[in-house]
């Protein structure tokens, strides 16, 4: 008797599904069972699908995909419907996927169809009929898989992926223990586990891949192993059972972690209750294993990239904390997020032939490997020029020519990809406290005075390095007084989080002016704390509440240097209050810097009691500096000092120049545009005067802090 006749005699039909073309072929009996004429027929997938309940068709496709992945039989029950959607009968199918021959992808699904008899009234089957699993369980499963996929996609490290996996609560059959196995060469080991006594169930040391252990077999074959009962475990893996039995679980599933056709490990889910591992349950576990494999592979790649970028960046930074007599230094570098996390920011500390020390901070355009490469070359060039003993202006001029030559067509760097760089170069004399600063398009430094006030120190500067090889870089001398702290930083500290220069400096001011948590430990501990606080203000939890107006500017790498002059803080007057002091030079060729000096004085007097006095002080400063630039041939040196207790302080402001000609009183007419300087001094200053010096003169004024004029007096007057 032919096989077809034998199967027809027992009401069993044959069918075949081609996954490539989608064609479904039925023999005569199978055609009859699905509601077609009883003759062999081949239908397109859409026509074949119309014979089945739509929910069951989706179910069987998922079961088939699971069977293909596991290399097992696909078993399901399907409801046959007519043109109106009425259920005619229920059939059982058992099928096996077979790979297509040759080099073609896809597979054939060969299987049988057999009618499931209707249960008799009063039987147990009539009370609990077997139907496809649909409805709420399916919706819960889909919601669970969506949530799990989202959580795994957001995990950025192996540890985070393992934490997400440990927290998965599967619908209806949640495991109480999980383990992830990794493979290196011919050995496997547990890279993460979760659950009661999870560490005692699996070998924690690496074991050979050919060991008789479930995870080892899964990795060797690439196919899942399901162990519904302790008897199944003991019978199939007797050697491993001795260790697994102590945990007293009832069921286990070991699934391969496969990425791009390569098995990278295995995942174990252990259950405290018996699980039969139905097709639906195996489908959920297989889907989770696929997502887990992708997440682990992505996290491993990101960790490798992060380690590479951190190592690259560390190799381009000073190898040890600088030791400068009289100064304490703290530094930070924070890479940008995403990609290889490399950028062009750097800082350096250079011992100079003169015995002084150079501090450098810079930022090469871009956030890629090329920016990091150019940064490394530029850092070496700056270090070389500084070590030759060149002054700050000459160092930056040479560095600009080097960078322009590096990036020009046919230059040292090959392909034409012009880049520029900003840089702040500072030569420090720790004994005198002088800082000779040259700046190339970089943010100005900021100084925290001895009393905690932050002031931005405007410095002369030129174009960023590499734009114009012939650019000059003037030098500005700043005095760092005892107890003062200076901040050098790249624009990432200011602008990351959507800030511009104004709002970014306001955010820094809030941290920079904050009193230290405790006294210095002698090793710059409070300076290290300040450096960390500045970084946290940008990247830590507080940064989420301090976003700026430019929402698209979220990420940039950060470099910062903090230096503090270590000496006795100057104390003045009976209250032993610290002096607040600043000094600025305004050159003849830079009259535009007068606006900067006015802003510095306002910053210095930010907590002065009477705003009218502040405006008077600024007006007199402007008049004094302008007179020097107009009536002499030299530069104006301004020194401002605030001393005394708050509420009763004294401001003294000196403006010195190299001219011997003393100012004299004039009587300007109503329409005169000048000649009122000394009149303003008499009207607005509490004290003022002119002191001749051997190399010029100094004009000065004093203001004593007073309550605002509109403040009410105690007696109501």
HUURDA-V706815 format. One record per residue. N is the residue number from 1. RES is the residue in one letter. PHI is phi in radians with two decimals (* if undefined). PSI is psi in degrees with one decimal (none if undefined). Layout:
# HUURDA-V706815
<<N,RES,PHI,PSI> <N,RES,PHI,PSI>>
This chain:
# HUURDA-V706815
<<1,X,*,137.1> <2,X,-1.22,155.9> <3,X,-1.05,-40.1> <4,X,-1.05,-41.4> <5,X,-1.17,-38.5> <6,X,-1.11,-44.2> <7,X,-1.17,-36.9> <8,X,-1.14,-33.4> <9,X,-1.15,-29.3> <10,X,-1.81,18.2> <11,X,1.01,44.8> <12,X,-2.13,128.6> <13,X,-1.90,163.9> <14,X,-1.98,144.8> <15,X,-2.54,157.2> <16,X,-2.45,138.4> <17,X,-2.17,125.8> <18,X,-1.66,113.4> <19,X,-1.21,-20.6> <20,X,-1.42,-53.8> <21,X,-1.48,-20.5> <22,X,1.41,1.6> <23,X,-1.27,138.9> <24,X,-2.07,124.3> <25,X,-1.93,133.9> <26,X,-2.07,144.1> <27,X,-1.43,-178.2> <28,X,-1.07,-44.0> <29,X,-1.19,-41.2> <30,X,-1.12,-39.7> <31,X,-1.06,-41.6> <32,X,-1.09,-40.7> <33,X,-1.15,-32.0> <34,X,-1.59,8.9> <35,X,1.59,16.5> <36,X,-1.82,166.9> <37,X,-0.97,144.5> <38,X,-1.33,70.2> <39,X,-2.65,151.0> <40,X,-1.03,138.6> <41,X,-2.69,150.6> <42,X,-2.12,125.4> <43,X,-2.11,151.2> <44,X,-1.18,162.8> <45,X,-1.05,-38.2> <46,X,-1.09,-41.1> <47,X,-1.20,-40.1> <48,X,-1.14,-37.3> <49,X,-1.11,-30.8> <50,X,-1.15,-17.2> <51,X,-1.40,-14.5> <52,X,-1.99,156.3> <53,X,-1.08,131.2> <54,X,-1.02,-35.9> <55,X,-1.15,-41.4> <56,X,-1.19,-34.2> <57,X,-1.09,-44.4> <58,X,-1.10,-37.5> <59,X,-1.11,-45.3> <60,X,-1.21,-31.7> <61,X,-1.13,-40.8> <62,X,-1.14,-39.5> <63,X,-1.16,-38.6> <64,X,-1.12,-44.0> <65,X,-1.07,-37.3> <66,X,-1.13,-42.7> <67,X,-1.13,-37.3> <68,X,-1.11,-43.6> <69,X,-1.16,-36.6> <70,X,-1.65,-14.1> <71,X,1.21,35.5> <72,X,-2.09,-179.0> <73,X,-1.30,147.2> <74,X,-1.84,118.2> <75,X,-2.13,135.9> <76,X,-2.81,162.1> <77,X,-1.98,134.7> <78,X,-2.23,140.8> <79,X,-1.65,127.3> <80,X,-1.59,131.3> <81,X,-2.15,157.2> <82,X,-1.64,-169.3> <83,X,-1.07,-28.3> <84,X,-1.55,-1.0> <85,X,1.51,9.9> <86,X,-1.41,134.4> <87,X,-1.25,124.6> <88,X,-1.66,-41.3> <89,X,-2.86,172.1> <90,X,-2.06,133.6> <91,X,-2.10,153.7> <92,X,-1.87,134.3> <93,X,-2.11,138.8> <94,X,-2.26,123.1> <95,X,-2.50,161.6> <96,X,-2.36,133.1> <97,X,-1.35,139.3> <98,X,-2.25,128.1> <99,X,-1.11,144.1> <100,X,-1.23,150.9> <101,X,-1.31,164.9> <102,X,1.26,-147.6> <103,X,-1.68,7.2> <104,X,-1.29,144.4> <105,X,-1.43,173.8> <106,X,1.58,-170.0> <107,X,-2.77,164.5> <108,X,-1.78,143.5> <109,X,-1.95,112.8> <110,X,-1.88,130.6> <111,X,-2.80,-179.2> <112,X,-2.04,155.9> <113,X,-2.19,133.7> <114,X,-2.51,135.0> <115,X,-1.25,138.5> <116,X,-1.61,118.7> <117,X,-1.15,148.5> <118,X,-1.21,137.0> <119,X,-1.23,145.9> <120,X,-1.31,146.5> <121,X,-1.01,137.9> <122,X,1.57,-8.9> <123,X,-1.45,163.7> <124,X,-1.12,-32.6> <125,X,-1.14,-31.7> <126,X,-1.23,-28.6> <127,X,-1.35,-40.5> <128,X,-2.21,74.9> <129,X,-1.12,147.3> <130,X,-1.52,116.8> <131,X,-2.31,161.9> <132,X,-1.03,147.5> <133,X,-1.35,114.0> <134,X,-2.43,-164.6> <135,X,1.23,-133.2> <136,X,-1.06,-39.4> <137,X,-1.07,-41.8> <138,X,-1.12,-44.3> <139,X,-1.13,-40.1> <140,X,-1.10,-40.2> <141,X,-1.11,-45.0> <142,X,-1.13,-40.5> <143,X,-1.12,-41.1> <144,X,-1.09,-44.5> <145,X,-1.15,-37.5> <146,X,-1.10,-46.1> <147,X,-1.12,-42.6> <148,X,-1.12,-42.6> <149,X,-1.09,-40.3> <150,X,-1.14,-44.6> <151,X,-1.13,-42.3> <152,X,-1.19,-35.3> <153,X,-1.16,-28.7> <154,X,-1.51,-12.4> <155,X,-1.24,128.9> <156,X,-1.83,-4.9> <157,X,-2.50,164.6> <158,X,-1.05,-41.1> <159,X,-1.09,-40.5> <160,X,-1.17,-39.8> <161,X,-1.06,-43.9> <162,X,-1.15,-36.1> <163,X,-1.14,-41.2> <164,X,-1.11,-45.4> <165,X,-1.06,-38.1> <166,X,-1.19,-24.7> <167,X,-1.64,4.5> <168,X,-1.23,130.5> <169,X,-2.06,97.8> <170,X,-1.33,146.2> <171,X,-1.19,114.1> <172,X,1.53,-17.0> <173,X,-2.67,58.1> <174,X,-1.22,131.8> <175,X,-1.29,153.6> <176,X,-1.83,2.4> <177,X,-2.70,139.2> <178,X,-2.34,150.2> <179,X,-2.58,142.4> <180,X,-2.08,129.5> <181,X,-1.93,136.2> <182,X,-1.93,160.4> <183,X,-2.19,132.6> <184,X,-2.34,112.3> <185,X,1.15,-122.9> <186,X,-1.89,26.7> <187,X,-2.35,151.1> <188,X,-2.16,155.8> <189,X,-2.69,160.1> <190,X,-1.39,123.2> <191,X,-1.79,-8.1> <192,X,-3.05,143.1> <193,X,-2.61,160.7> <194,X,-2.67,143.4> <195,X,2.19,167.1> <196,X,-1.09,125.9> <197,X,0.97,32.6> <198,X,-1.11,-31.3> <199,X,-1.26,-15.8> <200,X,-1.62,-9.8> <201,X,-1.51,-23.9> <202,X,-2.21,150.4> <203,X,-1.17,122.0> <204,X,-1.40,-25.3> <205,X,-1.47,156.0> <206,X,-1.11,138.1> <207,X,-2.17,154.1> <208,X,-1.07,150.0> <209,X,-1.21,-22.2> <210,X,-1.57,12.0> <211,X,-1.19,147.6> <212,X,-1.39,76.1> <213,X,-2.41,141.2> <214,X,-0.96,-48.0> <215,X,-1.11,-36.7> <216,X,-1.12,-42.6> <217,X,-1.12,-40.0> <218,X,-1.08,-43.0> <219,X,-1.21,-37.6> <220,X,-1.15,-42.8> <221,X,-1.69,-21.2> <222,X,1.31,14.1> <223,X,-2.12,147.9> <224,X,-1.25,154.4> <225,X,-2.16,121.6> <226,X,-1.95,128.3> <227,X,-2.15,92.2> <228,X,-1.20,-18.4> <229,X,-2.56,161.2> <230,X,-1.01,-33.3> <231,X,-1.11,-39.4> <232,X,-1.11,-42.2> <233,X,-1.11,-49.1> <234,X,-1.13,-38.9> <235,X,-1.26,-33.3> <236,X,-1.58,-33.8> <237,X,-2.31,71.5> <238,X,-1.10,-35.1> <239,X,-1.18,-38.8> <240,X,-1.40,-20.3> <241,X,-1.10,-32.2> <242,X,-1.02,-35.2> <243,X,-1.50,-35.3> <244,X,-1.29,-26.6> <245,X,-1.15,-24.8> <246,X,-1.19,-21.2> <247,X,-1.47,-19.8> <248,X,1.07,46.8> <249,X,-1.57,165.1> <250,X,-1.86,-26.7> <251,X,-2.60,152.8> <252,X,-2.45,145.7> <253,X,-2.29,125.8> <254,X,-2.01,121.3> <255,X,-2.18,145.1> <256,X,-1.31,148.0> <257,X,-1.82,106.3> <258,X,-2.06,131.0> <259,X,-2.29,122.3> <260,X,0.92,41.3> <261,X,1.39,2.1> <262,X,-1.99,129.3> <263,X,-1.42,116.2> <264,X,-1.76,-5.0> <265,X,2.93,-162.4> <266,X,-2.52,156.1> <267,X,-2.21,130.4> <268,X,-1.95,131.9> <269,X,-2.08,120.1> <270,X,-1.89,142.6> <271,X,-2.14,137.3> <272,X,-1.41,-9.9> <273,X,-2.16,156.9> <274,X,-1.12,136.8> <275,X,-2.25,129.5> <276,X,-1.46,-13.0> <277,X,1.00,62.7> <278,X,-1.15,166.6> <279,X,-0.96,-38.6> <280,X,-1.14,-42.5> <281,X,-1.18,-40.7> <282,X,-1.13,-35.2> <283,X,-1.11,-42.9> <284,X,-1.10,-46.7> <285,X,-1.09,-40.6> <286,X,-1.14,-41.2> <287,X,-1.12,-43.6> <288,X,-1.07,-41.4> <289,X,-1.08,-40.2> <290,X,-1.11,-46.2> <291,X,-1.14,-39.3> <292,X,-1.12,-39.7> <293,X,-1.11,-44.3> <294,X,-1.10,-42.7> <295,X,-1.14,-42.7> <296,X,-1.14,-41.0> <297,X,-1.11,-42.9> <298,X,-1.15,-42.6> <299,X,-1.13,-40.4> <300,X,-1.11,-39.7> <301,X,-1.13,-43.7> <302,X,-1.13,-38.7> <303,X,-1.17,-37.2> <304,X,-1.13,-44.5> <305,X,-1.10,-41.1> <306,X,-1.13,-42.3> <307,X,-1.12,-39.7> <308,X,-1.13,-47.0> <309,X,-1.17,-40.8> <310,X,-1.10,-41.6> <311,X,-1.13,-40.8> <312,X,-1.10,-45.4> <313,X,-1.20,-40.1> <314,X,-1.09,-34.8> <315,X,-1.17,-18.7> <316,X,-1.78,6.7> <317,X,-1.96,162.5> <318,X,-0.96,139.5> <319,X,-1.27,-23.9> <320,X,-2.52,163.2> <321,X,-1.17,127.5> <322,X,-1.17,146.9> <323,X,-2.07,101.4> <324,X,-2.01,116.6> <325,X,-0.99,129.9> <326,X,1.52,-8.4> <327,X,-2.26,147.2> <328,X,-1.94,135.6> <329,X,-2.18,137.7> <330,X,-2.31,145.5> <331,X,-2.49,154.4> <332,X,-2.53,145.5> <333,X,-2.30,129.4> <334,X,-2.20,116.8> <335,X,-1.25,159.7> <336,X,-1.28,161.4> <337,X,-1.44,155.0> <338,X,1.51,156.7> <339,X,1.03,-144.9> <340,X,-1.39,-2.6> <341,X,1.02,33.3> <342,X,-1.91,151.6> <343,X,-2.62,-168.8> <344,X,-1.82,7.0> <345,X,-1.38,143.9> <346,X,-2.74,162.7> <347,X,-2.43,160.3> <348,X,-2.68,154.2> <349,X,-2.24,122.1> <350,X,-2.19,126.2> <351,X,-1.37,127.7> <352,X,-1.73,156.2> <353,X,-1.05,-27.6> <354,X,-1.30,-6.4> <355,X,1.63,-9.3> <356,X,-1.44,-178.7> <357,X,-2.27,138.2> <358,X,-1.81,135.1> <359,X,-1.96,130.3> <360,X,-2.26,139.7> <361,X,-2.48,139.8> <362,X,-2.70,171.1> <363,X,-2.60,110.7> <364,X,-1.45,138.8> <365,X,-1.00,132.0> <366,X,1.89,163.5> <367,X,-2.33,59.0> <368,X,-2.48,179.8> <369,X,-1.11,-35.5> <370,X,-1.11,-42.0> <371,X,-1.05,-41.1> <372,X,-1.15,-38.4> <373,X,-1.14,-45.0> <374,X,-1.12,-39.6> <375,X,-1.01,-43.3> <376,X,-1.08,-42.4> <377,X,-1.19,-41.2> <378,X,-1.16,-39.0> <379,X,-1.07,-42.8> <380,X,-1.12,-41.2> <381,X,-1.12,-45.9> <382,X,-1.07,-42.4> <383,X,-1.07,-40.6> <384,X,-1.16,-45.6> <385,X,-1.12,-39.8> <386,X,-1.15,-40.5> <387,X,-1.19,-18.9> <388,X,-1.36,-8.7> <389,X,1.67,12.2> <390,X,-1.22,151.5> <391,X,-1.30,164.1> <392,X,-0.94,-42.5> <393,X,-1.12,-39.2> <394,X,-1.23,-35.8> <395,X,-1.05,-47.2> <396,X,-1.23,-36.0> <397,X,-1.07,-45.1> <398,X,-1.16,-39.3> <399,X,-1.12,-36.4> <400,X,-1.15,-42.5> <401,X,-1.13,-37.9> <402,X,-1.09,-46.2> <403,X,-1.19,-38.6> <404,X,-1.09,-40.5> <405,X,-1.24,-30.6> <406,X,-1.16,-34.8> <407,X,-1.87,1.2> <408,X,-1.31,160.5> <409,X,-0.99,127.9> <410,X,1.31,11.4> <411,X,-1.33,-164.9> <412,X,-1.11,-24.5> <413,X,-1.67,10.0> <414,X,1.39,-110.3> <415,X,-1.05,147.8> <416,X,-1.42,108.7> <417,X,-2.57,80.6> <418,X,-1.11,135.6> <419,X,-2.29,148.4> <420,X,-2.04,170.5> <421,X,-2.53,142.0> <422,X,-1.69,153.5> <423,X,-2.73,144.3> <424,X,-2.18,117.8> <425,X,-2.01,130.4> <426,X,-2.34,124.7> <427,X,-1.77,121.8> <428,X,-1.88,130.0> <429,X,-1.89,98.0> <430,X,-1.17,-22.4> <431,X,-1.28,-50.6> <432,X,-1.47,-17.6> <433,X,1.37,14.9> <434,X,-1.55,143.9> <435,X,-2.18,114.2> <436,X,-1.65,115.2> <437,X,-2.04,131.8> <438,X,-2.11,139.5> <439,X,-2.31,134.4> <440,X,-2.11,85.0> <441,X,1.14,14.3> <442,X,-1.72,154.7> <443,X,-1.01,144.2> <444,X,-1.13,155.6> <445,X,-1.31,161.7> <446,X,-2.14,147.4> <447,X,-2.16,132.1> <448,X,-1.69,116.6> <449,X,-1.23,173.1> <450,X,-1.09,-26.6> <451,X,-1.61,6.3> <452,X,1.73,-4.7> <453,X,-1.32,133.0> <454,X,-1.66,135.0> <455,X,-2.35,135.7> <456,X,-1.43,129.9> <457,X,-1.67,101.4> <458,X,-1.11,133.3> <459,X,-2.27,149.7> <460,X,-1.16,149.0> <461,X,-2.71,173.4> <462,X,-2.25,-170.1> <463,X,-1.15,158.1> <464,X,-0.98,153.4> <465,X,-1.10,141.8> <466,X,1.61,-8.6> <467,X,-1.46,-51.8> <468,X,-2.27,111.2> <469,X,-1.05,-19.9> <470,X,-1.76,13.8> <471,X,-1.18,139.6> <472,X,-1.64,150.2> <473,X,-2.23,94.3> <474,X,-1.11,154.8> <475,X,-1.84,136.7> <476,X,-2.01,131.7> <477,X,-1.72,126.8> <478,X,-2.13,141.4> <479,X,-1.78,124.5> <480,X,-1.67,109.4> <481,X,-1.31,160.2> <482,X,-0.99,133.4> <483,X,1.50,-4.2> <484,X,-1.55,153.0> <485,X,-2.17,132.9> <486,X,-1.95,138.2> <487,X,-1.99,124.1> <488,X,-1.98,133.2> <489,X,-2.63,161.3> <490,X,-1.53,169.9> <491,X,-1.19,-14.1> <492,X,-1.08,-36.0> <493,X,-1.19,-30.7> <494,X,-1.49,-45.2> <495,X,-1.78,-18.1> <496,X,-1.03,135.6> <497,X,1.74,14.9> <498,X,1.46,24.0> <499,X,-1.74,153.3> <500,X,-1.71,-175.8> <501,X,-1.08,-39.7> <502,X,-1.19,-53.1> <503,X,-1.23,-30.1> <504,X,-1.16,-42.9> <505,X,-1.17,-32.2> <506,X,-1.10,-40.6> <507,X,-1.13,-42.3> <508,X,-1.13,-40.3> <509,X,-1.01,-40.0> <510,X,-1.07,-31.3> <511,X,-1.56,-41.0> <512,X,-1.15,-34.5> <513,X,-1.52,-5.6> <514,X,-1.17,134.2> <515,X,-1.07,147.7> <516,X,-1.11,148.7> <517,X,-1.16,-27.5> <518,X,-2.83,176.0> <519,X,-1.19,156.7> <520,X,-1.13,143.4> <521,X,-1.55,7.1> <522,X,1.62,-15.7> <523,X,-2.00,22.2> <524,X,1.32,26.7> <525,X,-1.05,-43.0> <526,X,-1.22,-27.4> <527,X,-1.21,-38.9> <528,X,-1.11,-39.9> <529,X,-1.11,-39.9> <530,X,-1.12,-42.8> <531,X,-1.05,-42.8> <532,X,-1.17,-37.5> <533,X,-1.14,-37.6> <534,X,-1.12,-41.4> <535,X,-1.16,-42.6> <536,X,-1.13,-30.6> <537,X,-1.11,-23.8> <538,X,-1.72,-42.3> <539,X,-1.96,-13.5> <540,X,-1.51,-175.2> <541,X,-0.93,-37.8> <542,X,-1.07,-23.9> <543,X,-1.13,-23.5> <544,X,-1.24,-16.5> <545,X,-1.84,3.9> <546,X,-2.26,39.1> <547,X,-1.23,150.3> <548,X,-1.74,-172.7> <549,X,-1.32,-16.2> <550,X,-1.82,83.3> <551,X,-1.13,-21.9> <552,X,-1.38,-12.4> <553,X,-1.71,86.8> <554,X,-1.85,-32.6> <555,X,-2.15,134.5> <556,X,-2.87,148.7> <557,X,-1.33,160.8> <558,X,-2.30,133.4> <559,X,-2.28,139.4> <560,X,-2.57,148.4> <561,X,-2.24,133.4> <562,X,-2.07,130.2> <563,X,-2.26,138.8> <564,X,-2.26,132.8> <565,X,-1.42,119.3> <566,X,-1.64,105.3> <567,X,-2.86,176.2> <568,X,-1.13,131.6> <569,X,-1.22,134.8> <570,X,-1.12,129.4> <571,X,-2.08,133.0> <572,X,-2.25,139.7> <573,X,1.39,175.8> <574,X,-1.18,-23.4> <575,X,-1.53,2.3> <576,X,0.86,41.1> <577,X,-1.48,141.7> <578,X,-1.21,148.9> <579,X,-1.42,138.1> <580,X,-1.86,115.9> <581,X,-2.41,143.1> <582,X,-2.54,151.8> <583,X,-2.40,134.8> <584,X,-2.44,141.9> <585,X,-1.93,128.6> <586,X,-1.96,114.3> <587,X,-1.41,158.4> <588,X,-1.02,-34.8> <589,X,-1.46,1.8> <590,X,-2.27,58.8> <591,X,-1.12,-20.7> <592,X,-1.16,-15.7> <593,X,-1.32,-7.9> <594,X,-1.06,-38.3> <595,X,-1.08,-37.3> <596,X,-1.16,-38.0> <597,X,-1.19,-35.9> <598,X,-1.08,-42.7> <599,X,-1.16,-36.8> <600,X,-1.07,-41.9> <601,X,-1.17,-39.4> <602,X,-1.07,-43.4> <603,X,-1.07,-38.3> <604,X,-1.16,-32.0> <605,X,-1.82,29.3> <606,X,-1.11,-25.5> <607,X,-1.96,19.6> <608,X,-1.18,142.6> <609,X,-1.17,-41.6> <610,X,-1.88,111.2> <611,X,-1.06,-31.2> <612,X,-1.12,-37.8> <613,X,-1.13,-36.8> <614,X,-1.08,-45.0> <615,X,-1.14,-35.7> <616,X,-1.13,-43.0> <617,X,-1.09,-41.7> <618,X,-1.17,-41.3> <619,X,-1.08,-44.9> <620,X,-1.16,-39.3> <621,X,-1.03,-47.4> <622,X,-1.05,-42.2> <623,X,-1.13,-42.5> <624,X,-1.18,-45.8> <625,X,-1.19,-40.8> <626,X,-1.08,-39.6> <627,X,-1.05,-40.2> <628,X,-1.10,-45.9> <629,X,-1.21,-30.0> <630,X,-1.50,-40.5> <631,X,-1.81,-1.4> <632,X,-2.29,172.6> <633,X,-1.80,4.3> <634,X,-1.90,-174.6> <635,X,-1.58,163.3> <636,X,-1.85,125.1> <637,X,-1.84,116.8> <638,X,-1.87,132.8> <639,X,-2.27,122.5> <640,X,-2.08,139.0> <641,X,-2.48,130.9> <642,X,-2.02,129.7> <643,X,-2.44,163.2> <644,X,1.76,176.6> <645,X,-1.37,150.4> <646,X,-1.08,133.9> <647,X,1.69,-18.0> <648,X,-2.48,42.9> <649,X,-1.57,165.9> <650,X,-2.14,132.2> <651,X,-1.83,124.7> <652,X,-2.10,128.4> <653,X,-2.20,123.8> <654,X,-1.97,136.7> <655,X,-2.18,115.0> <656,X,-1.91,149.0> <657,X,-2.52,175.8> <658,X,-1.67,5.8> <659,X,-1.52,141.2> <660,X,-1.49,-12.2> <661,X,-1.28,124.0> <662,X,-1.51,148.8> <663,X,-1.25,151.1> <664,X,-2.36,154.6> <665,X,-1.25,138.0> <666,X,-2.07,166.5> <667,X,-2.12,81.9> <668,X,-1.23,147.0> <669,X,-1.32,178.1> <670,X,-1.09,-33.8> <671,X,-1.70,4.1> <672,X,-1.20,143.8> <673,X,-1.73,1.5> <674,X,-2.64,177.9> <675,X,1.66,8.2> <676,X,-1.87,8.2> <677,X,-1.03,-52.1> <678,X,-1.21,-30.5> <679,X,-1.11,-41.6> <680,X,-1.08,-40.9> <681,X,-1.08,-42.7> <682,X,-1.14,-36.3> <683,X,-1.35,-38.1> <684,X,-1.79,-30.3> <685,X,-1.52,147.8> <686,X,-1.34,-38.8> <687,X,-2.45,149.5> <688,X,-2.76,165.0> <689,X,-3.09,174.9> <690,X,-2.25,125.3> <691,X,-1.99,115.2> <692,X,-1.17,146.1> <693,X,-2.29,165.1> <694,X,-1.09,-31.3> <695,X,-1.98,26.4> <696,X,2.53,-141.9> <697,X,-2.56,169.1> <698,X,-2.44,125.0> <699,X,-1.83,137.1> <700,X,-2.47,161.4> <701,X,-2.54,160.8> <702,X,-2.26,142.9> <703,X,-2.22,135.9> <704,X,-1.85,129.1> <705,X,-1.04,133.9> <706,X,-2.36,160.3> <707,X,-1.18,151.1> <708,X,-0.96,144.8> <709,X,-1.11,-27.1> <710,X,-1.59,4.8> <711,X,-1.27,141.9> <712,X,-1.29,138.5> <713,X,-1.43,162.4> <714,X,-1.03,-31.7> <715,X,-1.61,7.6> <716,X,1.50,-1.6> <717,X,-1.35,none>>
